Amino acid sequence: MTGAPAVDCLVVGAGVSGLATALALLEAGHSVTVIDAAGVGSGASHGNCGTLTPSHAPPLAGPGTLWRAARWMFTPDAPLYIKPTLDPLRLSWFLGFVRRCNEKDYRASARAKSSLLNDSRQRIQRWVEAFGLRCDFAETGEDYVFRTRRALDRELGDVPLLRELGIAVEVIDGRDYEASDPAFKPGLAGAMRFTGDAALRPDRYVAELARVVRERGGQIRENCALVALTEEAGSVRVRTTQGDLSAHDVVLAAGAWTPKIASAVGLRWLRKAIQPGKGYSITYSLPARVPSRPVILFEPSVCVTSWSDGYRLGSTMEFSGFDSSLNPRRLGALERGAREFLHVPVGPQEQERWCGWRPMSRDDVPLIGRAPGHAHLWLAAGHGMMGVGMSAGTGQMLADLVCGREPDVNPAPFDPARFA
């Protein structure tokens, strides 16, 4: 490795978590290089709905999840679809997930996620202002909208927990909601409003993070894949497809690709800790009538967001491994769900059909901190559906840990050692 470039911190992954971590490390005075096997924001950062939602603190694994998953097992366009498999790594992940589907673990994961989501929600707003991020950020709030009283009553069961976590919740009668937002068809059962949530355009947010990282002296190498790394005394040797690098610290922020590179970095246990959860979205030009704020159409689990020049339907969760195909039936479910609720469910021009993998940890809590058994290898992975919303908080926590400072958010629930 004689003559190999040296840097304080090497970040593997130029998605939203990696770039936010790179920015926080640069602000802490470190030199930083980011590498990515593809390009900036080419993974789950690109096509999600861009909501910043402390309201989404409750995890996927809950007391009722197994019943819903079993009911939808043979419904390929269901909001939550688990493709039957005999793959031992996926089966191991699902077994760990199943064990979390109880009230005690549900509340523990919700508390951990809430602490990071709340910190990150405020921190992103400060970053938007401090760094001039042009990403359509707005303090919109978000609504869950229901067509059936049964679904509304079931979700109202989480209100005490949400309020315990400091999340403001307003319950609105269906007729009152229809009167306040003419985008919706009649027949709503009601809505839950979360005024503390916000939204932004995720692809532009990621592009702006990359711009600021470069402006502050960070390097970003695209089409530069990690091949292997070796930890030595006081540094890490890194082999990439563009040559060798050396760094004092390496941060793995590779999103859903984390289990794919687990063996190359000597962390084989990560393959059982994180699985890809496939999400879909369709982006259109603006319809003539759109909801007044981001909404979740609850029964079909469709998120609806709009920006100054775009409109997106997204969501769904599909566990089918690293299947990269666009399933037209699942994409169609987004439009069918929107038609149930909205007078104008889609825009006049379709701009993009997208799918991407979210990095789902077994407990739906990200892995942030030092890799067990390693002095200079760190993890910022497993953010599930909350990567954008947790980005700034993750970056700051990781930078504080690397610098030996006490983070604003308690790092203990995020310690990767819980899976090793």
C-alpha positions in Angstrom: 0.0 0.0 0.0 3.0 2.3 -0.2 1.9 5.5 -1.9 -1.8 4.8 -1.6 -3.9 8.0 -1.0 -4.6 8.6 2.7 -7.7 10.3 4.2 -9.1 10.7 7.7 -12.5 9.0 6.8 -13.6 6.9 3.9 -17.4 6.6 3.6 -18.7 3.6 1.5 -22.0 4.6 0.0 -23.1 7.9 -1.7 -26.8 7.6 -0.7 -28.5 9.8 1.8 -27.0 8.2 4.9 -23.5 8.2 3.5 -23.5 11.8 2.3 -25.1 13.1 5.5 -22.3 11.3 7.5 -19.7 12.7 5.2 -21.0 16.2 5.7 -21.1 15.8 9.5 -17.5 14.4 9.5 -16.3 17.3 7.3 -18.0 19.8 9.7 -16.1 18.1 12.5 -12.8 18.8 10.8 -12.0 15.5 9.1 -10.9 14.9 5.5 -13.4 12.7 3.8 -13.7 10.6 0.6 -17.0 8.9 -0.4 -17.0 5.9 -2.8 -20.1 4.3 -4.4 -20.3 1.3 -6.7 -22.8 3.2 -8.9 -23.5 6.9 -8.4 -24.8 9.6 -6.0 -28.3 8.7 -4.8 -28.7 5.7 -7.0 -30.4 3.4 -4.4 -33.4 3.9 -2.1 -32.5 7.6 -1.7 -33.9 8.3 -5.2 -37.5 7.2 -5.5 -39.0 7.4 -2.0 -41.7 9.9 -1.1 -39.4 12.4 0.8 -41.4 12.7 4.0 -39.7 13.5 7.3 -41.9 11.7 9.8 -41.3 11.4 13.5 -44.9 10.1 13.4 -43.6 6.9 11.8 -41.6 5.8 14.9 -43.6 2.6 15.5 -41.7 -0.3 13.7 -42.9 -2.7 11.1 -42.6 -5.6 13.5 -45.6 -5.3 15.8 -48.2 -7.5 17.6 -50.5 -7.5 14.5 -47.9 -7.8 11.8 -47.7 -11.6 11.6 -51.4 -11.9 11.1 -51.4 -9.3 8.3 -48.4 -10.9 6.6 -49.9 -14.4 6.7 -53.2 -13.0 5.3 -51.4 -11.3 2.4 -48.8 -14.1 1.8 -50.6 -15.2 -1.5 -51.6 -11.7 -2.5 -48.7 -10.4 -4.6 -50.0 -6.8 -4.7 -50.7 -6.5 -1.0 -49.1 -3.6 0.9 -46.8 -6.1 2.8 -45.8 -9.1 0.7 -43.4 -11.8 1.8 -42.4 -14.1 -1.0 -42.1 -17.7 0.2 -38.4 -18.8 0.3 -36.1 -21.5 1.5 -33.1 -19.2 1.4 -31.3 -19.7 4.8 -30.2 -16.1 5.2 -33.7 -14.7 4.6 -35.3 -17.4 6.8 -32.9 -16.5 9.6 -33.8 -12.8 9.2 -37.5 -13.6 9.3 -37.1 -15.7 12.4 -35.4 -12.7 14.2 -38.2 -10.4 12.9 -40.9 -12.7 14.1 -39.4 -12.7 17.6 -39.8 -8.9 17.6 -43.5 -9.0 16.9 -44.6 -8.4 20.5 -45.6 -5.4 22.5 -42.4 -5.0 24.6 -40.0 -5.0 21.6 -42.5 -2.9 19.6 -42.3 -0.2 22.2 -38.5 -0.4 22.6 -38.0 0.0 18.8 -40.5 2.8 18.7 -38.6 4.7 21.4 -35.3 4.3 19.7 -36.6 5.3 16.3 -38.4 8.3 17.8 -35.3 9.7 19.4 -33.4 9.7 16.1 -36.3 10.8 13.9 -37.0 13.8 16.1 -33.4 14.8 16.2 -33.0 14.4 12.5 -36.2 16.2 11.6 -35.0 19.4 13.3 -31.4 18.9 12.1 -32.4 18.6 8.5 -34.3 21.9 8.8 -31.2 23.5 10.2 -29.0 22.1 7.5 -31.4 23.3 4.8 -31.0 26.8 6.2 -27.3 26.7 7.0 -26.1 25.1 3.8 -28.7 26.5 1.4 -30.0 23.1 0.4 -32.4 23.6 -2.5 -34.7 20.6 -2.1 -38.3 21.9 -1.7 -38.2 21.5 2.1 -41.5 22.4 3.7 -43.0 22.0 7.2 -46.1 20.4 5.7 -47.2 18.0 8.4 -48.7 14.7 7.3 -52.0 13.0 7.5 -53.1 9.3 7.7 -56.5 9.1 5.8 -58.9 6.3 6.4 -61.9 4.9 4.5 -63.0 2.4 7.1 -63.8 3.0 10.8 -62.2 -0.4 11.6 -58.8 0.7 10.3 -59.0 4.0 12.0 -59.9 2.5 15.3 -57.1 0.0 15.1 -54.6 2.8 14.4 -55.9 4.9 17.2 -54.6 2.2 19.5 -51.1 3.7 18.9 -52.1 7.2 19.9 -51.1 6.8 23.6 -47.7 5.5 22.6 -47.2 8.3 20.0 -48.1 11.0 22.6 -45.8 9.3 25.1 -43.1 9.8 22.5 -44.0 13.5 22.2 -45.7 13.2 18.8 -48.6 15.6 18.4 -51.7 13.8 17.0 -55.0 15.4 15.9 -58.0 13.1 15.1 -60.3 14.6 12.4 -63.8 13.4 11.5 -64.2 12.1 7.9 -66.8 14.7 6.8 -64.8 17.5 8.3 -61.7 16.3 6.5 -63.5 16.0 3.2 -64.8 19.6 3.6 -61.2 20.9 4.3 -59.5 19.1 1.3 -61.5 18.9 -2.0 -58.9 16.5 -3.5 -60.7 13.7 -1.6 -63.7 11.7 -2.6 -66.6 11.4 -0.1 -66.9 8.5 2.2 -63.9 9.0 4.5 -64.0 7.5 8.0 -61.5 10.1 9.4 -57.9 11.1 9.5 -55.0 11.4 11.9 -52.9 14.6 11.5 -49.2 14.9 12.5 -48.3 18.5 12.5 -44.6 18.0 13.3 -43.8 16.1 10.1 -42.2 17.7 7.1 -41.3 16.9 3.5 -38.7 17.5 0.8 -37.8 16.3 -2.7 -35.5 13.4 -1.9 -33.5 13.2 -5.1 -32.7 16.9 -4.9 -31.9 16.6 -1.2 -29.3 13.9 -1.9 -27.9 15.9 -4.8 -27.6 19.0 -2.6 -25.8 17.0 0.1 -23.3 15.9 -2.5 -22.8 19.5 -3.7 -22.1 20.7 -0.1 -19.8 17.8 0.6 -17.7 18.7 -2.5 -17.8 22.4 -1.7 -16.3 21.7 1.7 -13.5 19.7 0.3 -14.9 16.2 0.3 -14.2 13.8 -2.6 -16.9 11.6 -4.1 -15.8 8.8 -6.4 -18.6 7.3 -8.4 -18.5 3.8 -10.1 -15.9 2.9 -7.4 -16.9 -0.3 -5.7 -15.5 -1.7 -2.5 -13.6 -5.0 -3.1 -12.0 -5.7 0.3 -10.6 -4.0 3.3 -8.0 -4.9 5.9 -7.7 -3.2 9.3 -4.1 -2.4 10.4 -2.6 -0.6 13.3 -4.2 2.9 13.3 -5.7 2.6 9.7 -7.7 0.6 7.2 -6.4 -0.6 3.9 -9.2 -0.5 1.3 -9.2 -2.1 -2.1 -11.6 -0.7 -4.7 -12.3 -1.1 -8.4 -10.5 2.3 -8.9 -7.4 1.3 -7.0 -6.3 1.3 -3.3 -7.0 3.7 -0.6 -6.0 4.1 3.1 -8.1 5.7 5.8 -7.9 6.2 9.5 -11.6 5.3 9.7 -14.1 3.6 7.3 -17.9 4.0 7.5 -20.1 1.5 5.8 -23.2 3.3 4.6 -24.1 1.0 1.7 -27.8 0.8 2.4 -29.5 -2.5 1.2 -26.2 -3.5 -0.3 -24.7 -3.9 3.2 -25.3 -7.7 3.4 -23.8 -8.1 -0.1 -20.4 -6.7 1.0 -20.6 -8.2 4.5 -18.1 -11.0 3.7 -15.7 -8.6 2.0 -15.4 -6.4 5.1 -15.2 -9.3 7.6 -18.7 -8.9 9.0 -20.6 -12.0 7.8 -23.2 -11.6 10.6 -24.6 -8.6 8.8 -26.1 -10.9 6.2 -28.6 -12.1 8.8 -29.1 -8.7 10.3 -30.3 -6.8 7.2 -32.5 -7.8 4.3 -33.7 -5.8 1.3 -37.3 -4.6 1.5 -38.5 -3.6 -1.9 -40.5 -0.4 -2.4 -42.1 1.1 -5.4 -43.1 4.6 -6.7 -44.5 6.3 -9.7 -43.8 10.0 -10.4 -46.0 12.2 -12.6 -46.4 15.8 -13.6 -48.7 17.7 -11.3 -52.4 16.7 -11.5 -55.1 19.5 -11.6 -55.9 18.7 -7.9 -53.6 17.4 -5.2 -53.9 16.8 -1.4 -53.0 19.9 0.5 -50.2 18.1 2.4 -48.5 14.7 2.2 -50.8 11.9 3.1 -50.8 8.1 3.7 -53.9 6.5 2.2 -54.0 4.0 5.0 -55.9 0.9 3.8 -53.9 0.5 0.6 -50.7 1.9 2.3 -50.1 4.5 -0.5 -48.1 7.6 0.2 -49.0 10.7 -1.8 -46.6 13.7 -2.1 -46.3 16.6 -4.4 -43.7 19.3 -5.1 -43.6 22.4 -7.3 -43.0 20.3 -10.4 -43.9 16.7 -9.5 -46.3 14.3 -7.9 -45.5 10.8 -6.5 -47.4 7.7 -5.4 -45.2 5.4 -3.4 -44.7 2.8 -0.6 -45.4 -0.9 -0.4 -43.1 -3.5 1.2 -42.0 -6.6 -0.6 -39.6 -9.1 0.7 -38.3 -11.0 -2.3 -34.5 -10.8 -2.0 -32.5 -8.7 -4.5 -35.1 -9.0 -7.3 -34.7 -5.8 -9.4 -37.7 -6.3 -11.6 -40.5 -3.8 -11.8 -43.7 -5.7 -10.9 -46.5 -4.0 -12.9 -49.1 -5.5 -10.5 -47.5 -3.8 -7.5 -47.1 -0.6 -9.4 -50.8 -0.8 -10.4 -51.7 -1.2 -6.7 -50.4 2.3 -6.1 -52.8 3.8 -8.7 -55.7 1.6 -7.6 -55.2 2.8 -4.0 -55.1 6.4 -5.1 -58.3 6.0 -7.1 -60.2 4.8 -4.0 -59.5 8.1 -2.3 -58.7 10.9 -4.8 -60.8 12.7 -7.5 -57.6 13.0 -9.6 -55.4 10.1 -8.6 -52.6 10.5 -11.2 -50.9 13.3 -13.1 -51.3 13.9 -16.9 -47.8 12.6 -17.7 -46.0 9.7 -16.1 -42.3 10.6 -15.6 -40.8 7.6 -13.9 -41.6 4.1 -12.6 -39.2 3.1 -9.9 -38.4 0.3 -7.4 -35.6 0.2 -4.9 -34.5 -1.8 -1.9 -34.7 -0.5 1.7 -32.2 -1.9 4.2 -34.4 -3.5 6.7 -32.9 -4.5 10.0 -34.5 -7.3 12.1 -35.7 -4.8 14.7 -36.4 -1.9 12.3 -33.7 0.2 14.2 -30.6 1.2 12.2 -27.1 0.0 13.1 -25.0 3.1 13.9 -21.7 2.8 15.6 -18.4 0.9 15.7 -18.4 -2.5 14.1 -17.9 -5.1 16.8 -14.3 -6.3 17.0 -12.9 -3.4 14.9 -11.2 -0.3 16.0 -11.6 1.8 12.9 -14.6 0.3 11.1 -18.1 1.9 11.6 -21.6 1.2 10.4 -24.4 3.5 9.4 -26.9 1.0 7.9 -30.3 -0.6 8.3 -32.5 2.5 8.2 -35.4 0.6 6.6 -38.0 3.1 5.2 -36.7 6.0 7.3 -33.3 6.7 5.6 -34.1 10.2 4.4 -35.9 11.1 7.7 -33.0 9.8 9.8 -30.2 11.0 7.6 -28.9 14.1 9.4 -29.3 12.6 12.8 -27.4 9.5 11.7 -24.6 11.5 10.2 -24.2 13.6 13.3 -24.3 10.6 15.7 -21.7 8.8 13.7 -19.4 11.9 13.5 -19.7 12.4 17.2 -18.8 8.7 17.9 -15.8 8.9 15.6 -14.6 12.0 17.3 -15.1 10.6 20.8 -17.9 13.0 21.6 -21.2 12.2 23.4 -24.0 12.3 20.8 -27.2 14.3 21.3 -29.1 11.1 20.8 -28.4 8.1 23.1 -26.4 5.7 20.8 -27.0 2.6 22.9 -30.1 1.3 21.1 -28.3 1.6 17.7 -25.2 -0.3 18.7 -24.4 -2.8 15.9 -23.1 -5.2 18.6 -26.7 -6.3 19.3 -26.6 -8.4 16.1 -23.1 -9.7 16.2 
